[in-house]
Amino acid sequence: MEFGVWTKGLATLAVDCLVLGVFEEAQLGAQGGSVDAASGGRLRKLLARGDFAGRAGETLLVADLPGITGMGPAKQLQRRTWRKAWSAAASALVRTRITSCAVALDRPDGGELDDYYLGRAVAELTGAALYRINDLKTARKPPAPALKKVLAGPVRRAAAAERGLAHGEAVANAQSVQRDLANLPGNICTPIYLAEEARALAKRHASLRTRVLDEAAIRREKMGCLLAVAQGSHQPPRFIVLEYQGAKKLPPPIVLVGKGVTFDSGGISLKDPPGMDEMKFDMSGAASVIGALTLAAQLRLPLHLVGLIAAVENMPGGRAVKPGDIVTSASGQTVEILNTDAEGRLILSDALHYARRFHPAAVVDIATLTGACVVALGHHHSGLMGNDPALVQELVEAGQRADDRCWQLPLTEEYAEQLKSNFADFANIGGRDGGAITAATFLGKFTQGLKWAHLDIAGTAYQSGAAKGSTGRPSALIADFLLKRAAR
């Protein structure tokens, strides 16, 4: 894909299609007005027929005239509306044989979408429209999209827009990496498969190196919680360490920790069968970490990053961990496992303890951790908690800039009361009330002294139903967080 910018002369650009915005009530935007004038008023005549309402996200492809996409009411134009319009237009374009286009959608007032974020949004959303799910169907595949060139504009600062295009393309690539891994079935994407993907990534980039701990090495690290989750499966666990060295002088790293449950049956605390197939997505946190390291290497960010992935399968069986079992974590703390379906926090506890050896500047774990977070926030915001207010605020702001938002939930000492155990240091669940928060409280017991934040992406990492598949979230949020850190 080739990206570029345009600054003026929209009607004279040598592209197959112009993407223009029309507000409700057939009101043309500024760029649409200029093209209408150049075409002798043909656009206004077309709209006067009443065939296109201009509602946000609607599209109309007109032969021998620019492509038109709806922008909604002019007074309600916001960045989110703009993104919806270009996303719809890009999705419509990739279903045609159009090879090039120029984006000329009016932007919201007030600098809400500056030249940098214009470029980034154009490239990121184009990548999302071009993405094709890696299905295993044997029928003949539809032809690949013909779209090869997209120009973003109009821009005043071409350099800023071009930087945004480069970053947006890398974000789209990171999202594709996450989506490809998460969409694979559990019989293909196993812990060993994830480890091999990490090794392959390191081979492609000299700035990356990887280390994979097999079951024996995990045992030597005394990761009792991780091993407890894995013991019911025939698939052996893996602990993956990916390190990116993009800074000349290596400062303390940012550590990203990903939950990598390649299939989660719930173990002995078996899940209900409806929707259990979606538990192949329970490694979305791990996939997003691999995507983030891919982005850092592609953009050669001046950062020191470490990705830690605890990869297991959670299955029932004669060797599976049982409710009431007590295990010892790598930190030496004991845990009473009251529910084997609360397994993500167990494997993350050992991964978070492992992060200490890097003396990190910040630790962010990413996990499809709790259904309770979906109940609390739905599918719009990822849940966010942590012990460092500055780090938490960084992530909130990154999500706002990236249009991949998260919402901070409280993480105060009262919630620890729910994890008390009569037989161990604490239990792995705290009841239904505040389930997303008590899960984070459990993780907090392994992060004392670290600057740590936790992203619960259970409601945002994938979609169910007819649109079932990985969304690629929170790759854009993590990318913005890393890009901002790299610019310090």
C-alpha positions as CSV (number, residue, x, y, z in Angstrom):
1,M,0.0,0.0,0.0
2,E,1.3,3.5,-0.9
3,F,0.2,6.4,1.2
4,G,0.7,10.1,0.5
5,V,-0.7,13.6,1.1
6,W,-2.3,16.3,-1.0
7,T,-2.5,20.0,-0.2
8,K,-4.5,21.6,-3.0
9,G,-6.0,21.1,-6.5
10,L,-8.3,18.2,-5.4
11,A,-10.3,18.2,-8.6
12,T,-7.1,17.7,-10.6
13,L,-5.6,14.8,-8.7
14,A,-4.7,11.8,-10.8
15,V,-6.6,9.2,-8.8
16,D,-9.5,6.8,-9.6
17,C,-11.8,8.2,-6.9
18,L,-12.3,11.2,-4.7
19,V,-13.8,10.6,-1.3
20,L,-16.0,13.5,-0.3
21,G,-18.2,14.2,2.7
22,V,-21.9,15.2,2.6
23,F,-23.7,16.3,5.7
24,E,-27.3,15.6,6.4
25,E,-29.8,17.7,4.4
26,A,-27.6,17.3,1.3
27,Q,-25.1,19.9,2.6
28,L,-21.8,19.6,0.8
29,G,-18.6,20.2,2.7
30,A,-15.9,22.6,1.6
31,Q,-14.0,20.1,-0.5
32,G,-17.3,18.7,-2.0
33,G,-18.2,22.3,-2.9
34,S,-15.0,22.8,-4.9
35,V,-15.5,19.6,-6.8
36,D,-19.1,20.4,-7.4
37,A,-18.1,23.8,-8.9
38,A,-15.5,22.0,-11.1
39,S,-18.1,19.6,-12.4
40,G,-20.7,22.2,-13.2
41,G,-22.9,21.6,-10.2
42,R,-23.4,17.9,-10.9
43,L,-23.0,16.9,-7.3
44,R,-25.8,19.2,-6.1
45,K,-28.1,18.0,-8.8
46,L,-27.4,14.4,-7.7
47,L,-28.1,15.2,-4.1
48,A,-31.3,17.1,-5.0
49,R,-32.8,13.9,-6.2
50,G,-32.9,12.8,-2.6
51,D,-31.3,9.4,-3.0
52,F,-28.6,10.0,-0.4
53,A,-29.4,11.2,3.1
54,G,-25.9,11.9,4.3
55,R,-26.3,10.0,7.5
56,A,-23.0,9.2,9.3
57,G,-21.3,6.2,7.7
58,E,-23.5,5.9,4.6
59,T,-21.8,5.7,1.3
60,L,-22.7,6.3,-2.3
61,L,-20.3,5.4,-5.1
62,V,-21.0,7.5,-8.2
63,A,-19.5,6.5,-11.6
64,D,-17.6,9.3,-13.3
65,L,-18.0,11.5,-10.2
66,P,-16.4,11.4,-6.7
67,G,-17.3,8.7,-4.2
68,I,-19.6,10.2,-1.5
69,T,-19.8,9.3,2.1
70,G,-22.2,10.6,4.8
71,M,-20.9,12.8,7.6
72,G,-24.1,13.1,9.6
73,P,-25.3,16.6,10.9
74,A,-22.7,19.3,10.2
75,K,-23.0,20.7,13.8
76,Q,-22.2,17.3,15.2
77,L,-19.0,16.6,13.3
78,Q,-16.4,15.1,15.6
79,R,-13.3,13.0,15.2
80,R,-15.3,9.8,15.9
81,T,-17.8,10.8,13.2
82,W,-15.0,11.5,10.8
83,R,-13.4,8.1,11.5
84,K,-16.8,6.4,10.9
85,A,-17.1,8.1,7.6
86,W,-13.7,7.2,6.3
87,S,-14.0,3.6,7.7
88,A,-17.3,3.2,5.8
89,A,-15.8,4.7,2.6
90,A,-12.7,2.6,2.8
91,S,-14.7,-0.6,3.3
92,A,-16.8,0.3,0.3
93,L,-13.8,1.0,-1.9
94,V,-12.1,-2.3,-1.2
95,R,-15.1,-4.1,-2.6
96,T,-14.5,-2.4,-6.0
97,R,-11.6,-2.5,-8.5
98,I,-10.6,1.1,-7.7
99,T,-6.9,1.2,-7.3
100,S,-6.3,4.8,-5.9
101,C,-8.3,7.4,-4.1
102,A,-7.9,10.8,-2.4
103,V,-9.5,11.4,1.0
104,A,-11.1,14.8,1.2
105,L,-13.5,14.6,4.1
106,D,-14.1,17.8,6.1
107,R,-12.5,17.7,9.5
108,P,-13.9,18.8,12.8
109,D,-13.1,22.3,14.0
110,G,-10.8,23.1,16.9
111,G,-7.8,20.9,15.9
112,E,-9.6,17.7,17.1
113,L,-8.0,16.0,14.1
114,D,-4.7,17.6,13.3
115,D,-2.5,16.7,10.3
116,Y,-0.6,14.0,12.2
117,Y,-3.8,12.2,13.4
118,L,-5.4,12.7,10.1
119,G,-2.6,10.7,8.4
120,R,-2.6,8.2,11.2
121,A,-6.4,7.6,11.0
122,V,-6.3,7.3,7.2
123,A,-3.6,4.6,7.3
124,E,-4.9,2.7,10.3
125,L,-8.5,2.6,9.0
126,T,-7.4,1.7,5.5
127,G,-5.4,-1.2,7.0
128,A,-8.5,-2.3,8.9
129,A,-10.6,-2.2,5.7
130,L,-8.0,-4.2,3.8
131,Y,-7.7,-6.9,6.5
132,R,-9.0,-10.3,5.5
133,I,-9.7,-12.8,8.2
134,N,-7.3,-15.8,8.0
135,D,-10.1,-18.4,7.6
136,L,-9.5,-22.0,6.7
137,K,-12.3,-22.3,4.2
138,T,-11.5,-24.5,1.2
139,A,-13.7,-22.6,-1.2
140,R,-12.1,-20.2,-3.7
141,K,-11.0,-17.0,-2.1
142,P,-12.4,-13.7,-3.3
143,P,-9.9,-11.5,-5.2
144,A,-7.6,-9.3,-3.2
145,P,-8.7,-5.6,-2.9
146,A,-7.4,-3.5,-5.8
147,L,-6.8,-0.4,-3.7
148,K,-3.1,0.3,-3.7
149,K,-2.8,4.1,-3.2
150,V,-4.4,6.5,-0.8
151,L,-3.8,10.2,-0.5
152,A,-4.8,12.1,2.7
153,G,-5.7,15.7,2.7
154,P,-5.9,18.6,2.5
155,V,-3.0,19.1,4.9
156,R,-1.0,22.2,5.9
157,R,2.0,20.4,7.4
158,A,2.8,17.6,5.0
159,A,5.7,16.3,7.2
160,A,3.3,15.8,10.2
161,A,0.7,14.0,8.0
162,E,3.3,11.8,6.4
163,R,4.6,10.8,9.9
164,G,1.1,10.0,10.9
165,L,0.6,7.9,7.8
166,A,3.8,5.9,8.6
167,H,2.7,5.4,12.2
168,G,-0.9,4.5,11.2
169,E,0.4,1.9,8.8
170,A,2.5,0.4,11.6
171,V,-0.6,0.4,13.9
172,A,-2.6,-1.4,11.3
173,N,0.1,-4.0,10.9
174,A,0.2,-4.5,14.7
175,Q,-3.6,-4.9,14.7
176,S,-3.3,-7.5,11.8
177,V,-0.7,-9.4,13.7
178,Q,-3.0,-9.5,16.8
179,R,-6.0,-10.4,14.8
180,D,-4.3,-13.2,12.8
181,L,-3.1,-14.9,15.9
182,A,-6.3,-14.5,17.9
183,N,-8.5,-15.7,15.0
184,L,-6.7,-19.0,14.7
185,P,-8.4,-22.0,16.3
186,G,-7.0,-23.4,19.5
187,N,-5.8,-26.6,17.8
188,I,-3.5,-24.5,15.7
189,C,-2.6,-21.6,18.0
190,T,-1.2,-23.5,20.9
191,P,1.4,-22.3,23.5
192,I,4.1,-23.9,21.3
193,Y,2.8,-22.1,18.2
194,L,2.9,-18.7,20.0
195,A,6.5,-19.4,21.0
196,E,7.4,-20.2,17.4
197,E,5.7,-17.0,16.2
198,A,7.8,-15.0,18.7
199,R,11.0,-16.7,17.5
200,A,10.0,-16.0,13.9
201,L,9.4,-12.3,14.7
202,A,12.9,-12.0,16.3
203,K,14.5,-13.6,13.3
204,R,13.0,-10.8,11.1
205,H,14.3,-8.0,13.2
206,A,17.8,-7.6,14.4
207,S,16.6,-5.3,17.2
208,L,14.5,-8.2,18.7
209,R,15.6,-11.3,20.6
210,T,13.6,-14.0,22.2
211,R,13.9,-16.6,24.9
212,V,11.3,-19.3,25.4
213,L,11.1,-21.2,28.7
214,D,9.8,-24.8,28.4
215,E,8.0,-26.6,31.2
216,A,11.2,-27.7,32.9
217,A,12.5,-24.1,32.8
218,I,9.2,-22.8,34.1
219,R,9.4,-25.2,37.0
220,R,12.9,-24.0,37.8
221,E,11.5,-20.5,38.0
222,K,9.0,-21.9,40.6
223,M,6.0,-20.6,38.7
224,G,3.5,-22.7,40.6
225,C,0.4,-20.7,39.6
226,L,1.2,-21.0,35.9
227,L,2.0,-24.7,36.1
228,A,-1.3,-25.3,38.0
229,V,-3.3,-23.9,35.2
230,A,-1.4,-25.9,32.6
231,Q,-1.4,-29.2,34.3
232,G,-4.8,-30.4,33.0
233,S,-3.8,-30.1,29.3
234,H,-1.8,-32.3,27.0
235,Q,-0.4,-29.0,25.5
236,P,2.8,-28.0,27.4
237,P,3.0,-24.4,28.6
238,R,5.5,-21.9,27.4
239,F,6.8,-18.7,28.9
240,I,8.0,-16.3,26.2
241,V,10.4,-13.4,26.7
242,L,10.6,-10.9,23.8
243,E,13.1,-8.0,24.2
244,Y,13.4,-5.0,21.9
245,Q,16.5,-2.8,22.1
246,G,15.9,0.3,20.1
247,A,17.7,2.8,22.4
248,K,21.5,3.4,22.2
249,K,21.7,3.5,26.0
250,L,19.4,0.9,27.4
251,P,17.2,2.6,30.1
252,P,15.0,0.5,32.4
253,P,12.4,-1.1,30.0
254,I,8.7,-0.8,29.6
255,V,7.4,-4.3,30.3
256,L,4.3,-5.5,28.5
257,V,2.7,-8.7,30.0
258,G,0.2,-10.6,27.9
259,K,-2.3,-13.3,29.0
260,G,-1.8,-16.2,26.6
261,V,-4.5,-18.8,27.4
262,T,-4.7,-20.3,23.9
263,F,-8.0,-22.0,24.9
264,D,-9.9,-21.6,28.1
265,S,-12.5,-24.3,28.9
266,G,-12.7,-23.1,32.4
267,G,-11.0,-26.2,33.7
268,I,-12.9,-28.2,36.3
269,S,-15.0,-25.1,36.8
270,L,-16.2,-25.7,33.3
271,K,-17.8,-22.9,31.2
272,D,-21.2,-23.1,29.7
273,P,-21.0,-24.6,26.2
274,P,-22.7,-21.7,24.3
275,G,-19.9,-19.3,23.3
276,M,-17.1,-21.6,24.5
277,D,-15.6,-21.6,21.0
278,E,-14.8,-17.9,21.6
279,M,-12.4,-18.8,24.3
280,K,-9.7,-19.2,21.6
281,F,-9.6,-15.4,21.9
282,D,-8.4,-15.7,25.5
283,M,-4.8,-15.2,24.2
284,S,-5.6,-11.7,22.8
285,G,-3.4,-10.0,25.4
286,A,-0.5,-12.1,24.3
287,A,-1.2,-11.4,20.7
288,S,-1.4,-7.7,21.3
289,V,2.1,-7.8,23.0
290,I,3.5,-9.5,19.9
291,G,1.8,-6.8,17.8
292,A,3.3,-4.1,20.0
293,L,6.9,-5.5,19.7
294,T,6.3,-5.7,15.9
295,L,5.3,-2.0,15.8
296,A,8.4,-1.0,17.8
297,A,10.7,-2.9,15.5
298,Q,9.0,-1.6,12.3
299,L,9.2,2.0,13.4
300,R,12.6,1.6,15.1
301,L,11.3,3.4,18.2
302,P,14.1,4.6,20.5
303,L,12.8,2.5,23.4
304,H,13.7,-0.5,25.5
305,L,10.8,-2.9,25.6
306,V,10.2,-6.3,27.1
307,G,7.3,-8.5,26.2
308,L,6.4,-11.3,28.6
309,I,3.8,-13.9,27.6
310,A,2.5,-16.7,29.8
311,A,1.1,-19.2,27.3
312,V,-1.1,-22.1,28.5
313,E,-4.2,-24.1,27.8
314,N,-6.8,-24.4,30.5
315,M,-8.5,-27.8,30.3
316,P,-10.3,-30.3,32.6
317,G,-8.8,-33.7,33.1
318,G,-7.5,-36.2,35.6
319,R,-4.5,-34.1,36.3
320,A,-6.3,-30.7,36.3
321,V,-6.1,-28.4,39.3
322,K,-9.2,-28.6,41.5
323,P,-11.2,-26.0,43.4
324,G,-9.8,-25.9,46.8
325,D,-6.2,-26.7,45.7
326,I,-3.5,-24.4,47.1
327,V,-0.5,-23.5,45.0
328,T,2.7,-21.5,45.6
329,S,3.4,-18.6,43.2
330,A,6.8,-17.6,42.0
331,S,6.8,-14.8,44.5
332,G,6.4,-17.4,47.3
333,Q,2.8,-16.3,48.2
334,T,0.2,-19.1,48.4
335,V,-3.1,-19.0,46.6
336,E,-6.2,-21.0,47.3
337,I,-7.8,-21.7,43.9
338,L,-11.6,-21.5,44.5
339,N,-12.5,-21.3,40.8
340,T,-10.3,-22.8,38.1
341,D,-12.0,-20.5,35.5
342,A,-10.2,-17.6,37.2
343,E,-7.0,-18.8,35.6
344,G,-5.7,-15.7,33.8
345,R,-4.8,-13.9,37.0
346,L,-2.9,-17.0,38.1
347,I,-0.6,-17.1,35.1
348,L,-0.2,-13.3,35.1
349,S,0.9,-13.4,38.8
350,D,4.0,-15.4,37.9
351,A,4.6,-13.3,34.8
352,L,4.4,-10.0,36.8
353,H,6.8,-11.4,39.4
354,Y,9.2,-12.4,36.6
355,A,9.1,-8.7,35.3
356,R,10.9,-7.6,38.5
357,R,14.2,-8.9,37.2
358,F,14.3,-6.2,34.5
359,H,13.9,-3.3,37.0
360,P,11.2,-1.9,34.7
361,A,10.3,1.8,34.3
362,A,6.7,0.7,33.9
363,V,4.7,-2.6,33.7
364,V,1.4,-2.9,31.7
365,D,-0.4,-6.2,31.6
366,I,-3.0,-6.8,28.9
367,A,-5.6,-9.6,29.4
368,T,-9.1,-10.7,28.5
369,L,-9.5,-11.2,32.2
370,T,-13.1,-11.0,33.4
371,G,-16.6,-11.2,32.2
372,A,-17.4,-8.7,35.0
373,C,-15.5,-6.0,33.1
374,V,-17.9,-6.6,30.1
375,V,-20.9,-6.2,32.5
376,A,-19.4,-3.0,33.8
377,L,-18.2,-1.3,30.6
378,G,-19.8,-3.3,27.7
379,H,-17.8,-3.5,24.5
380,H,-16.8,0.2,24.2
381,H,-14.1,0.8,26.8
382,S,-11.3,-1.5,28.1
383,G,-11.1,-1.6,31.9
384,L,-8.0,0.1,33.4
385,M,-6.6,-0.1,36.9
386,G,-3.2,0.4,38.4
387,N,-1.1,1.5,41.4
388,D,0.6,4.5,39.7
389,P,-1.7,7.4,38.9
390,A,0.7,8.9,36.3
391,L,1.0,5.7,34.4
392,V,-2.8,5.1,34.5
393,Q,-3.4,8.7,33.2
394,E,-0.9,8.1,30.4
395,L,-2.9,5.1,29.2
396,V,-6.2,7.0,29.5
397,E,-4.9,9.8,27.3
398,A,-3.3,7.3,24.9
399,G,-6.7,5.7,24.4
400,Q,-8.4,9.0,23.8
401,R,-5.8,10.0,21.2
402,A,-6.0,6.6,19.5
403,D,-9.8,6.3,19.6
404,D,-9.2,3.1,21.5
405,R,-10.5,4.2,24.8
406,C,-10.2,2.7,28.3
407,W,-12.0,3.6,31.6
408,Q,-10.3,3.7,35.0
409,L,-12.0,1.7,37.7
410,P,-11.1,2.1,41.4
411,L,-8.5,0.0,43.0
412,T,-8.6,0.7,46.7
413,E,-7.7,-1.5,49.7
414,E,-11.3,-2.4,50.6
415,Y,-11.5,-4.9,47.7
416,A,-8.7,-7.0,49.2
417,E,-11.1,-8.1,51.9
418,Q,-12.9,-10.2,49.4
419,L,-9.8,-12.3,48.6
420,K,-9.3,-13.5,52.1
421,S,-8.7,-17.2,52.6
422,N,-8.8,-19.4,55.7
423,F,-6.1,-21.7,54.2
424,A,-3.7,-19.7,52.1
425,D,-2.4,-16.1,51.8
426,F,-5.4,-15.3,49.7
427,A,-7.9,-16.8,47.2
428,N,-8.0,-16.3,43.5
429,I,-11.6,-15.0,43.5
430,G,-13.6,-12.6,45.6
431,G,-17.2,-13.3,44.7
432,R,-19.4,-11.6,42.0
433,D,-19.4,-8.1,43.3
434,G,-16.7,-5.9,41.7
435,G,-15.3,-8.9,39.9
436,A,-13.1,-7.0,37.5
437,I,-11.7,-5.0,40.4
438,T,-11.0,-7.9,42.7
439,A,-9.2,-9.6,39.8
440,A,-6.9,-6.6,39.5
441,T,-6.6,-6.5,43.3
442,F,-5.2,-10.1,43.1
443,L,-2.7,-8.9,40.5
444,G,-1.8,-6.0,42.6
445,K,-0.5,-8.4,45.3
446,F,2.4,-9.2,42.9
447,T,3.2,-5.7,41.8
448,Q,4.1,-3.9,45.0
449,G,7.1,-1.6,44.3
450,L,6.4,-1.6,40.5
451,K,4.8,1.1,38.5
452,W,2.0,-1.0,37.2
453,A,-1.2,-0.8,35.2
454,H,-3.7,-3.4,34.1
455,L,-5.9,-3.4,31.0
456,D,-8.9,-5.7,31.1
457,I,-9.8,-6.2,27.4
458,A,-12.5,-8.9,27.8
459,G,-15.1,-6.7,26.2
460,T,-13.1,-5.1,23.5
461,A,-10.6,-7.6,22.1
462,Y,-13.1,-9.6,20.0
463,Q,-16.7,-9.5,18.7
464,S,-19.3,-12.3,18.9
465,G,-22.2,-13.3,16.7
466,A,-22.2,-12.7,12.9
467,A,-19.2,-10.4,13.1
468,K,-17.2,-12.9,15.3
469,G,-13.5,-12.2,15.2
470,S,-10.7,-10.3,16.8
471,T,-11.0,-6.5,16.8
472,G,-7.2,-5.8,17.1
473,R,-7.8,-3.8,20.3
474,P,-6.0,-2.5,22.3
475,S,-3.1,-2.4,19.8
476,A,-3.9,1.2,18.8
477,L,-3.9,2.3,22.5
478,I,-0.6,0.5,23.3
479,A,0.9,2.0,20.1
480,D,0.0,5.5,21.1
481,F,1.4,4.9,24.6
482,L,4.7,3.7,23.1
483,L,4.9,6.5,20.5
484,K,4.4,9.1,23.2
485,R,7.1,7.5,25.4
486,A,9.4,7.4,22.4
487,A,9.0,11.1,21.8
488,R,10.0,12.1,25.3
